[in-house]
Amino acid sequence: MSNDIQEKGAILQRDKETFAIAPHIAGGIIDPDGLRRIADVAEKYNSKVLKTKIRSDYDIIVSDKSKIDRSIE
């Protein structure tokens, strides 16, 4: 595989036919607009899945206790 592709962050998958594109998310923290941009790119290029690595959960950070119940609903 070309070093150029690796330098761009593309990772050849085990099937040797597909690539994972791994956007850098500094500190593992991303705002909702950033997640939307990632989803938009995935849809634009017909990606069938997005893969979460290391931990398979997201934390929604809310600014005060009064927002917790509404955020969970």
C-alpha positions as CSV (number, residue, x, y, z in Angstrom):
1,M,0.0,0.0,0.0
2,S,1.2,3.5,-0.8
3,N,2.7,5.4,2.0
4,D,0.7,8.4,0.7
5,I,-2.5,6.7,1.6
6,Q,-1.2,5.8,5.1
7,E,-0.1,9.3,5.7
8,K,-3.6,10.6,4.9
9,G,-4.9,8.3,7.7
10,A,-6.4,5.6,5.6
11,I,-6.1,2.1,7.1
12,L,-6.4,-1.0,4.9
13,Q,-8.8,-3.4,6.5
14,R,-8.4,-7.2,6.9
15,D,-10.5,-7.9,3.8
16,K,-7.8,-6.1,1.8
17,E,-10.5,-4.4,-0.2
18,T,-11.8,-1.6,2.1
19,F,-10.2,1.2,4.0
20,A,-10.9,2.9,7.3
21,I,-10.6,6.6,7.4
22,A,-9.7,7.7,10.9
23,P,-10.4,11.4,11.5
24,H,-8.3,12.9,14.3
25,I,-10.4,13.8,17.3
26,A,-8.2,15.8,19.7
27,G,-8.5,14.5,23.2
28,G,-11.4,12.2,22.2
29,I,-13.8,15.2,22.5
30,I,-15.9,16.3,19.6
31,D,-18.9,18.7,19.4
32,P,-22.2,17.7,17.7
33,D,-21.3,19.6,14.6
34,G,-18.1,17.6,14.3
35,L,-20.0,14.4,14.6
36,R,-22.5,15.6,11.9
37,R,-19.6,16.5,9.6
38,I,-18.2,13.0,10.0
39,A,-21.6,11.5,9.3
40,D,-22.0,13.7,6.3
41,V,-18.7,12.5,4.8
42,A,-19.7,8.9,5.5
43,E,-23.0,9.4,3.7
44,K,-21.5,11.3,0.8
45,Y,-19.1,8.4,0.0
46,N,-21.7,5.7,0.7
47,S,-20.1,4.3,3.8
48,K,-22.3,1.6,5.3
49,V,-21.0,1.8,8.9
50,L,-19.1,4.0,11.3
51,K,-16.9,2.2,13.7
52,T,-16.2,3.4,17.3
53,K,-12.9,2.1,18.7
54,I,-11.5,1.5,22.1
55,R,-14.8,2.4,24.0
56,S,-18.1,1.9,22.3
57,D,-20.0,4.7,24.0
58,Y,-20.5,8.4,23.8
59,D,-20.8,10.8,26.8
60,I,-23.2,13.7,26.3
61,I,-21.9,16.5,28.5
62,V,-24.6,18.8,29.9
63,S,-24.0,22.1,31.7
64,D,-26.3,21.6,34.7
65,K,-28.3,19.0,36.6
66,S,-31.7,20.4,35.4
67,K,-30.8,19.2,31.9
68,I,-30.0,15.6,32.8
69,D,-33.5,14.1,32.7
70,R,-34.4,15.8,29.4
71,S,-31.1,14.6,27.9
72,I,-31.8,11.0,28.7
73,E,-35.3,11.0,27.3
